[in-house]
């Protein structure tokens, strides 16, 4: 496996873990108080905007 492929895999893994962590933080902020509710919205929008798009199912099938 060449270094470029390995680098991309590691980068994707980091982004996935960061998104999971940010989702947890959003839930905690919503529970905290009204003051932090706005911060929770901002973080949730950031996560949604930067979410990795899924491939359409039609492209997932292997062609024979």
PDB file of N, CA, C and O in Angstrom:
ATOM      1  N   UNK A   1       0.853  -1.180   0.000  1.00  0.00           N
ATOM      2  CA  UNK A   1       0.000   0.000   0.000  1.00  0.00           C
ATOM      3  C   UNK A   1       0.897   1.241   0.000  1.00  0.00           C
ATOM      4  O   UNK A   1       1.778   1.380   0.849  1.00  0.00           O
ATOM      5  N   UNK A   2       0.671   2.114  -0.935  1.00  0.00           N
ATOM      6  CA  UNK A   2       1.560   3.271  -0.997  1.00  0.00           C
ATOM      7  C   UNK A   2       1.131   4.336   0.024  1.00  0.00           C
ATOM      8  O   UNK A   2       0.024   4.294   0.560  1.00  0.00           O
ATOM      9  N   UNK A   3       2.027   5.277   0.272  1.00  0.00           N
ATOM     10  CA  UNK A   3       1.829   6.259   1.351  1.00  0.00           C
ATOM     11  C   UNK A   3       0.622   7.159   1.133  1.00  0.00           C
ATOM     12  O   UNK A   3      -0.048   7.542   2.092  1.00  0.00           O
ATOM     13  N   UNK A   4       0.340   7.498  -0.117  1.00  0.00           N
ATOM     14  CA  UNK A   4      -0.780   8.402  -0.395  1.00  0.00           C
ATOM     15  C   UNK A   4      -2.104   7.761   0.014  1.00  0.00           C
ATOM     16  O   UNK A   4      -2.959   8.420   0.605  1.00  0.00           O
ATOM     17  N   UNK A   5      -2.274   6.476  -0.300  1.00  0.00           N
ATOM     18  CA  UNK A   5      -3.510   5.770   0.055  1.00  0.00           C
ATOM     19  C   UNK A   5      -3.627   5.672   1.574  1.00  0.00           C
ATOM     20  O   UNK A   5      -4.696   5.900   2.142  1.00  0.00           O
ATOM     21  N   UNK A   6      -2.529   5.335   2.215  1.00  0.00           N
ATOM     22  CA  UNK A   6      -2.520   5.228   3.666  1.00  0.00           C
ATOM     23  C   UNK A   6      -2.881   6.562   4.308  1.00  0.00           C
ATOM     24  O   UNK A   6      -3.649   6.604   5.269  1.00  0.00           O
ATOM     25  N   UNK A   7      -2.332   7.644   3.783  1.00  0.00           N
ATOM     26  CA  UNK A   7      -2.617   8.983   4.302  1.00  0.00           C
ATOM     27  C   UNK A   7      -4.105   9.297   4.183  1.00  0.00           C
ATOM     28  O   UNK A   7      -4.698   9.851   5.109  1.00  0.00           O
ATOM     29  N   UNK A   8      -4.718   8.945   3.042  1.00  0.00           N
ATOM     30  CA  UNK A   8      -6.149   9.238   2.855  1.00  0.00           C
ATOM     31  C   UNK A   8      -6.989   8.434   3.825  1.00  0.00           C
ATOM     32  O   UNK A   8      -7.954   8.958   4.381  1.00  0.00           O
ATOM     33  N   UNK A   9      -6.645   7.178   4.040  1.00  0.00           N
ATOM     34  CA  UNK A   9      -7.396   6.361   4.999  1.00  0.00           C
ATOM     35  C   UNK A   9      -7.329   6.957   6.396  1.00  0.00           C
ATOM     36  O   UNK A   9      -8.342   7.046   7.089  1.00  0.00           O
ATOM     37  N   UNK A  10      -6.140   7.362   6.804  1.00  0.00           N
ATOM     38  CA  UNK A  10      -5.974   7.944   8.138  1.00  0.00           C
ATOM     39  C   UNK A  10      -6.740   9.255   8.262  1.00  0.00           C
ATOM     40  O   UNK A  10      -7.336   9.533   9.303  1.00  0.00           O
ATOM     41  N   UNK A  11      -6.725  10.062   7.204  1.00  0.00           N
ATOM     42  CA  UNK A  11      -7.440  11.340   7.224  1.00  0.00           C
ATOM     43  C   UNK A  11      -8.946  11.110   7.358  1.00  0.00           C
ATOM     44  O   UNK A  11      -9.615  11.792   8.135  1.00  0.00           O
ATOM     45  N   UNK A  12      -9.480  10.142   6.596  1.00  0.00           N
ATOM     46  CA  UNK A  12     -10.911   9.834   6.680  1.00  0.00           C
ATOM     47  C   UNK A  12     -11.288   9.356   8.077  1.00  0.00           C
ATOM     48  O   UNK A  12     -12.337   9.724   8.607  1.00  0.00           O
ATOM     49  N   UNK A  13     -10.424   8.533   8.668  1.00  0.00           N
ATOM     50  CA  UNK A  13     -10.696   8.014  10.009  1.00  0.00           C
ATOM     51  C   UNK A  13     -10.733   9.154  11.031  1.00  0.00           C
ATOM     52  O   UNK A  13     -11.596   9.175  11.909  1.00  0.00           O
ATOM     53  N   UNK A  14      -9.800  10.096  10.917  1.00  0.00           N
ATOM     54  CA  UNK A  14      -9.771  11.248  11.831  1.00  0.00           C
ATOM     55  C   UNK A  14     -11.032  12.094  11.686  1.00  0.00           C
ATOM     56  O   UNK A  14     -11.617  12.528  12.679  1.00  0.00           O
ATOM     57  N   UNK A  15     -11.448  12.326  10.434  1.00  0.00           N
ATOM     58  CA  UNK A  15     -12.649  13.129  10.203  1.00  0.00           C
ATOM     59  C   UNK A  15     -13.881  12.442  10.779  1.00  0.00           C
ATOM     60  O   UNK A  15     -14.743  13.096  11.366  1.00  0.00           O
ATOM     61  N   UNK A  16     -13.964  11.127  10.612  1.00  0.00           N
ATOM     62  CA  UNK A  16     -15.094  10.359  11.131  1.00  0.00           C
ATOM     63  C   UNK A  16     -15.141  10.464  12.654  1.00  0.00           C
ATOM     64  O   UNK A  16     -16.203  10.696  13.233  1.00  0.00           O
ATOM     65  N   UNK A  17     -13.992  10.292  13.298  1.00  0.00           N
ATOM     66  CA  UNK A  17     -13.933  10.374  14.764  1.00  0.00           C
ATOM     67  C   UNK A  17     -14.269  11.770  15.259  1.00  0.00           C
ATOM     68  O   UNK A  17     -14.931  11.921  16.286  1.00  0.00           O
ATOM     69  N   UNK A  18     -13.819  12.795  14.539  1.00  0.00           N
ATOM     70  CA  UNK A  18     -14.112  14.170  14.940  1.00  0.00           C
ATOM     71  C   UNK A  18     -15.618  14.438  14.841  1.00  0.00           C
ATOM     72  O   UNK A  18     -16.194  15.083  15.716  1.00  0.00           O
ATOM     73  N   UNK A  19     -16.248  13.944  13.781  1.00  0.00           N
ATOM     74  CA  UNK A  19     -17.685  14.145  13.624  1.00  0.00           C
ATOM     75  C   UNK A  19     -18.441  13.470  14.759  1.00  0.00           C
ATOM     76  O   UNK A  19     -19.395  14.039  15.290  1.00  0.00           O
ATOM     77  N   UNK A  20     -18.031  12.271  15.135  1.00  0.00           N
ATOM     78  CA  UNK A  20     -18.681  11.570  16.251  1.00  0.00           C
ATOM     79  C   UNK A  20     -18.548  12.366  17.539  1.00  0.00           C
ATOM     80  O   UNK A  20     -19.513  12.518  18.289  1.00  0.00           O
ATOM     81  N   UNK A  21     -17.347  12.872  17.790  1.00  0.00           N
ATOM     82  CA  UNK A  21     -17.109  13.650  19.007  1.00  0.00           C
ATOM     83  C   UNK A  21     -17.951  14.917  19.017  1.00  0.00           C
ATOM     84  O   UNK A  21     -18.530  15.270  20.044  1.00  0.00           O
ATOM     85  N   UNK A  22     -18.023  15.605  17.875  1.00  0.00           N
ATOM     86  CA  UNK A  22     -18.795  16.839  17.804  1.00  0.00           C
ATOM     87  C   UNK A  22     -20.282  16.582  18.012  1.00  0.00           C
ATOM     88  O   UNK A  22     -20.974  17.418  18.594  1.00  0.00           O
ATOM     89  N   UNK A  23     -20.788  15.439  17.547  1.00  0.00           N
ATOM     90  CA  UNK A  23     -22.197  15.115  17.766  1.00  0.00           C
ATOM     91  C   UNK A  23     -22.476  14.933  19.254  1.00  0.00           C
ATOM     92  O   UNK A  23     -23.524  15.349  19.749  1.00  0.00           O
ATOM     93  N   UNK A  24     -21.533  14.306  19.970  1.00  0.00           N
ATOM     94  CA  UNK A  24     -21.694  14.128  21.418  1.00  0.00           C
ATOM     95  C   UNK A  24     -21.677  15.477  22.127  1.00  0.00           C
ATOM     96  O   UNK A  24     -22.473  15.721  23.034  1.00  0.00           O
ATOM     97  N   UNK A  25     -20.770  16.345  21.710  1.00  0.00           N
ATOM     98  CA  UNK A  25     -20.663  17.678  22.314  1.00  0.00           C
ATOM     99  C   UNK A  25     -21.962  18.452  22.095  1.00  0.00           C
ATOM    100  O   UNK A  25     -22.428  19.155  22.992  1.00  0.00           O
ATOM    101  N   UNK A  26     -22.547  18.321  20.902  1.00  0.00           N
ATOM    102  CA  UNK A  26     -23.798  19.018  20.601  1.00  0.00           C
ATOM    103  C   UNK A  26     -24.894  18.589  21.563  1.00  0.00           C
ATOM    104  O   UNK A  26     -25.631  19.429  22.080  1.00  0.00           O
ATOM    105  N   UNK A  27     -25.005  17.295  21.805  1.00  0.00           N
ATOM    106  CA  UNK A  27     -26.025  16.791  22.735  1.00  0.00           C
ATOM    107  C   UNK A  27     -25.803  17.345  24.139  1.00  0.00           C
ATOM    108  O   UNK A  27     -26.753  17.737  24.816  1.00  0.00           O
ATOM    109  N   UNK A  28     -24.546  17.376  24.573  1.00  0.00           N
ATOM    110  CA  UNK A  28     -24.241  17.877  25.908  1.00  0.00           C
ATOM    111  C   UNK A  28     -24.554  19.364  26.030  1.00  0.00           C
ATOM    112  O   UNK A  28     -25.060  19.815  27.058  1.00  0.00           O
ATOM    113  N   UNK A  29     -24.253  20.120  24.986  1.00  0.00           N
ATOM    114  CA  UNK A  29     -24.526  21.558  25.027  1.00  0.00           C
ATOM    115  C   UNK A  29     -26.022  21.843  25.070  1.00  0.00           C
ATOM    116  O   UNK A  29     -26.457  22.771  25.752  1.00  0.00           O
ATOM    117  N   UNK A  30     -26.807  21.056  24.353  1.00  0.00           N
ATOM    118  CA  UNK A  30     -28.254  21.262  24.364  1.00  0.00           C
ATOM    119  C   UNK A  30     -28.818  21.042  25.763  1.00  0.00           C
ATOM    120  O   UNK A  30     -29.752  21.730  26.178  1.00  0.00           O
ATOM    121  N   UNK A  31     -28.254  20.089  26.482  1.00  0.00           N
ATOM    122  CA  UNK A  31     -28.735  19.794  27.832  1.00  0.00           C
ATOM    123  C   UNK A  31     -28.281  20.839  28.846  1.00  0.00           C
ATOM    124  O   UNK A  31     -28.925  21.016  29.880  1.00  0.00           O
ATOM    125  N   UNK A  32     -27.181  21.532  28.562  1.00  0.00           N
ATOM    126  CA  UNK A  32     -26.563  22.416  29.544  1.00  0.00           C
ATOM    127  C   UNK A  32     -27.451  23.611  29.915  1.00  0.00           C
ATOM    128  O   UNK A  32     -27.857  23.736  31.071  1.00  0.00           O
ATOM    129  N   UNK A  33     -27.750  24.475  28.969  1.00  0.00           N
ATOM    130  CA  UNK A  33     -28.563  25.652  29.270  1.00  0.00           C
ATOM    131  C   UNK A  33     -28.954  26.342  27.975  1.00  0.00           C
ATOM    132  O   UNK A  33     -28.508  25.962  26.892  1.00  0.00           O
ATOM    133  N   UNK A  34     -29.796  27.363  28.102  1.00  0.00           N
ATOM    134  CA  UNK A  34     -30.207  28.109  26.914  1.00  0.00           C
ATOM    135  C   UNK A  34     -29.028  28.879  26.324  1.00  0.00           C
ATOM    136  O   UNK A  34     -28.964  29.091  25.113  1.00  0.00           O
ATOM    137  N   UNK A  35     -28.112  29.288  27.164  1.00  0.00           N
ATOM    138  CA  UNK A  35     -26.938  30.011  26.702  1.00  0.00           C
ATOM    139  C   UNK A  35     -26.137  29.160  25.717  1.00  0.00           C
ATOM    140  O   UNK A  35     -25.652  29.665  24.705  1.00  0.00           O
ATOM    141  N   UNK A  36     -26.003  27.879  26.015  1.00  0.00           N
ATOM    142  CA  UNK A  36     -25.203  26.991  25.185  1.00  0.00           C
ATOM    143  C   UNK A  36     -26.000  26.389  24.033  1.00  0.00           C
ATOM    144  O   UNK A  36     -25.420  25.754  23.152  1.00  0.00           O
ATOM    145  N   UNK A  37     -27.304  26.574  24.025  1.00  0.00           N
ATOM    146  CA  UNK A  37     -28.129  25.998  22.964  1.00  0.00           C
ATOM    147  C   UNK A  37     -27.736  26.562  21.599  1.00  0.00           C
ATOM    148  O   UNK A  37     -27.733  25.838  20.603  1.00  0.00           O
ATOM    149  N   UNK A  38     -27.408  27.848  21.551  1.00  0.00           N
ATOM    150  CA  UNK A  38     -26.986  28.451  20.287  1.00  0.00           C
ATOM    151  C   UNK A  38     -25.670  27.854  19.809  1.00  0.00           C
ATOM    152  O   UNK A  38     -25.484  27.624  18.614  1.00  0.00           O
ATOM    153  N   UNK A  39     -24.761  27.604  20.737  1.00  0.00           N
ATOM    154  CA  UNK A  39     -23.494  26.965  20.380  1.00  0.00           C
ATOM    155  C   UNK A  39     -23.752  25.567  19.837  1.00  0.00           C
ATOM    156  O   UNK A  39     -23.078  25.131  18.904  1.00  0.00           O
ATOM    157  N   UNK A  40     -24.717  24.865  20.408  1.00  0.00           N
ATOM    158  CA  UNK A  40     -25.059  23.526  19.947  1.00  0.00           C
ATOM    159  C   UNK A  40     -25.558  23.562  18.507  1.00  0.00           C
ATOM    160  O   UNK A  40     -25.226  22.691  17.702  1.00  0.00           O
ATOM    161  N   UNK A  41     -26.363  24.583  18.189  1.00  0.00           N
ATOM    162  CA  UNK A  41     -26.858  24.733  16.811  1.00  0.00           C
ATOM    163  C   UNK A  41     -25.708  24.960  15.837  1.00  0.00           C
ATOM    164  O   UNK A  41     -25.674  24.376  14.753  1.00  0.00           O
ATOM    165  N   UNK A  42     -24.776  25.805  16.228  1.00  0.00           N
ATOM    166  CA  UNK A  42     -23.632  26.125  15.367  1.00  0.00           C
ATOM    167  C   UNK A  42     -22.801  24.869  15.099  1.00  0.00           C
ATOM    168  O   UNK A  42     -22.417  24.609  13.958  1.00  0.00           O
ATOM    169  N   UNK A  43     -22.527  24.101  16.136  1.00  0.00           N
ATOM    170  CA  UNK A  43     -21.737  22.877  15.981  1.00  0.00           C
ATOM    171  C   UNK A  43     -22.487  21.860  15.133  1.00  0.00           C
ATOM    172  O   UNK A  43     -21.887  21.198  14.286  1.00  0.00           O
ATOM    173  N   UNK A  44     -23.791  21.727  15.350  1.00  0.00           N
ATOM    174  CA  UNK A  44     -24.599  20.779  14.579  1.00  0.00           C
ATOM    175  C   UNK A  44     -24.608  21.150  13.100  1.00  0.00           C
ATOM    176  O   UNK A  44     -24.499  20.276  12.240  1.00  0.00           O
ATOM    177  N   UNK A  45     -24.736  22.440  12.804  1.00  0.00           N
ATOM    178  CA  UNK A  45     -24.700  22.888  11.405  1.00  0.00           C
ATOM    179  C   UNK A  45     -23.345  22.611  10.767  1.00  0.00           C
ATOM    180  O   UNK A  45     -23.272  22.227   9.600  1.00  0.00           O
ATOM    181  N   UNK A  46     -22.273  22.806  11.530  1.00  0.00           N
ATOM    182  CA  UNK A  46     -20.920  22.538  11.026  1.00  0.00           C
ATOM    183  C   UNK A  46     -20.766  21.068  10.659  1.00  0.00           C
ATOM    184  O   UNK A  46     -20.231  20.732   9.602  1.00  0.00           O
ATOM    185  N   UNK A  47     -21.241  20.194  11.546  1.00  0.00           N
ATOM    186  CA  UNK A  47     -21.131  18.758  11.303  1.00  0.00           C
ATOM    187  C   UNK A  47     -21.951  18.364  10.088  1.00  0.00           C
ATOM    188  O   UNK A  47     -21.496  17.584   9.251  1.00  0.00           O
ATOM    189  N   UNK A  48     -23.163  18.903   9.989  1.00  0.00           N
ATOM    190  CA  UNK A  48     -24.043  18.562   8.864  1.00  0.00           C
ATOM    191  C   UNK A  48     -23.451  19.038   7.539  1.00  0.00           C
ATOM    192  O   UNK A  48     -23.510  18.328   6.536  1.00  0.00           O
ATOM    193  N   UNK A  49     -22.886  20.236   7.542  1.00  0.00           N
ATOM    194  CA  UNK A  49     -22.343  20.809   6.315  1.00  0.00           C
ATOM    195  C   UNK A  49     -21.119  20.028   5.825  1.00  0.00           C
ATOM    196  O   UNK A  49     -20.920  19.873   4.620  1.00  0.00           O
ATOM    197  N   UNK A  50     -20.303  19.541   6.760  1.00  0.00           N
ATOM    198  CA  UNK A  50     -19.063  18.859   6.398  1.00  0.00           C
ATOM    199  C   UNK A  50     -19.195  17.337   6.375  1.00  0.00           C
ATOM    200  O   UNK A  50     -18.199  16.619   6.281  1.00  0.00           O
ATOM    201  N   UNK A  51     -20.423  16.860   6.462  1.00  0.00           N
ATOM    202  CA  UNK A  51     -20.634  15.424   6.466  1.00  0.00           C
ATOM    203  C   UNK A  51     -20.245  14.831   5.118  1.00  0.00           C
ATOM    204  O   UNK A  51     -20.445  15.448   4.072  1.00  0.00           O
ATOM    205  N   UNK A  52     -19.687  13.628   5.159  1.00  0.00           N
ATOM    206  CA  UNK A  52     -19.302  12.964   3.922  1.00  0.00           C
ATOM    207  C   UNK A  52     -20.551  12.447   3.225  1.00  0.00           C
ATOM    208  O   UNK A  52     -21.392  11.791   3.840  1.00  0.00           O
ATOM    209  N   UNK A  53     -20.662  12.744   1.955  1.00  0.00           N
ATOM    210  CA  UNK A  53     -21.829  12.325   1.194  1.00  0.00           C
ATOM    211  C   UNK A  53     -21.722  10.840   0.851  1.00  0.00           C
ATOM    212  O   UNK A  53     -20.650  10.353   0.492  1.00  0.00           O
ATOM    213  N   UNK A  54     -22.850  10.126   0.966  1.00  0.00           N
ATOM    214  CA  UNK A  54     -22.858   8.704   0.633  1.00  0.00           C
ATOM    215  C   UNK A  54     -23.039   8.528  -0.871  1.00  0.00           C
ATOM    216  O   UNK A  54     -23.678   9.339  -1.542  1.00  0.00           O
ATOM    217  N   UNK A  55     -22.463   7.457  -1.371  1.00  0.00           N
ATOM    218  CA  UNK A  55     -22.615   7.155  -2.791  1.00  0.00           C
ATOM    219  C   UNK A  55     -24.014   6.626  -3.044  1.00  0.00           C
ATOM    220  O   UNK A  55     -24.593   5.970  -2.177  1.00  0.00           O
ATOM    221  N   UNK A  56     -24.562   6.896  -4.206  1.00  0.00           N
ATOM    222  CA  UNK A  56     -25.877   6.338  -4.529  1.00  0.00           C
ATOM    223  C   UNK A  56     -25.804   4.814  -4.611  1.00  0.00           C
ATOM    224  O   UNK A  56     -24.784   4.255  -5.014  1.00  0.00           O
ATOM    225  N   UNK A  57     -26.880   4.156  -4.229  1.00  0.00           N
ATOM    226  CA  UNK A  57     -26.876   2.702  -4.207  1.00  0.00           C
ATOM    227  C   UNK A  57     -26.652   2.097  -5.583  1.00  0.00           C
ATOM    228  O   UNK A  57     -26.110   0.997  -5.694  1.00  0.00           O
ATOM    229  N   UNK A  58     -27.058   2.795  -6.623  1.00  0.00           N
ATOM    230  CA  UNK A  58     -26.888   2.268  -7.981  1.00  0.00           C
ATOM    231  C   UNK A  58     -25.404   2.104  -8.321  1.00  0.00           C
ATOM    232  O   UNK A  58     -25.057   1.280  -9.167  1.00  0.00           O
ATOM    233  N   UNK A  59     -24.534   2.868  -7.683  1.00  0.00           N
ATOM    234  CA  UNK A  59     -23.094   2.752  -7.948  1.00  0.00           C
ATOM    235  C   UNK A  59     -22.433   1.689  -7.088  1.00  0.00           C
ATOM    236  O   UNK A  59     -21.281   1.330  -7.331  1.00  0.00           O
ATOM    237  N   UNK A  60     -23.144   1.178  -6.086  1.00  0.00           N
ATOM    238  CA  UNK A  60     -22.541   0.200  -5.193  1.00  0.00           C
ATOM    239  C   UNK A  60     -22.552  -1.220  -5.762  1.00  0.00           C
ATOM    240  O   UNK A  60     -21.795  -2.077  -5.307  1.00  0.00           O
ATOM    241  N   UNK A  61     -23.396  -1.466  -6.743  1.00  0.00           N
ATOM    242  CA  UNK A  61     -23.478  -2.822  -7.295  1.00  0.00           C
ATOM    243  C   UNK A  61     -22.314  -3.090  -8.218  1.00  0.00           C
ATOM    244  O   UNK A  61     -21.913  -2.237  -9.010  1.00  0.00           O
ATOM    245  N   UNK A  62     -21.770  -4.313  -8.100  1.00  0.00           N
ATOM    246  CA  UNK A  62     -20.679  -4.697  -8.989  1.00  0.00           C
ATOM    247  C   UNK A  62     -21.254  -5.108 -10.334  1.00  0.00           C
ATOM    248  O   UNK A  62     -22.270  -5.799 -10.403  1.00  0.00           O
ATOM    249  N   UNK A  63     -20.607  -4.685 -11.381  1.00  0.00           N
ATOM    250  CA  UNK A  63     -21.070  -5.012 -12.714  1.00  0.00           C
ATOM    251  C   UNK A  63     -20.362  -6.271 -13.199  1.00  0.00           C
ATOM    252  O   UNK A  63     -19.147  -6.410 -13.065  1.00  0.00           O
ATOM    253  N   UNK A  64     -21.149  -7.186 -13.765  1.00  0.00           N
ATOM    254  CA  UNK A  64     -20.578  -8.448 -14.208  1.00  0.00           C
ATOM    255  C   UNK A  64     -20.054  -8.359 -15.630  1.00  0.00           C
ATOM    256  O   UNK A  64     -19.537  -9.343 -16.159  1.00  0.00           O
TER     257      UNK A  64
END
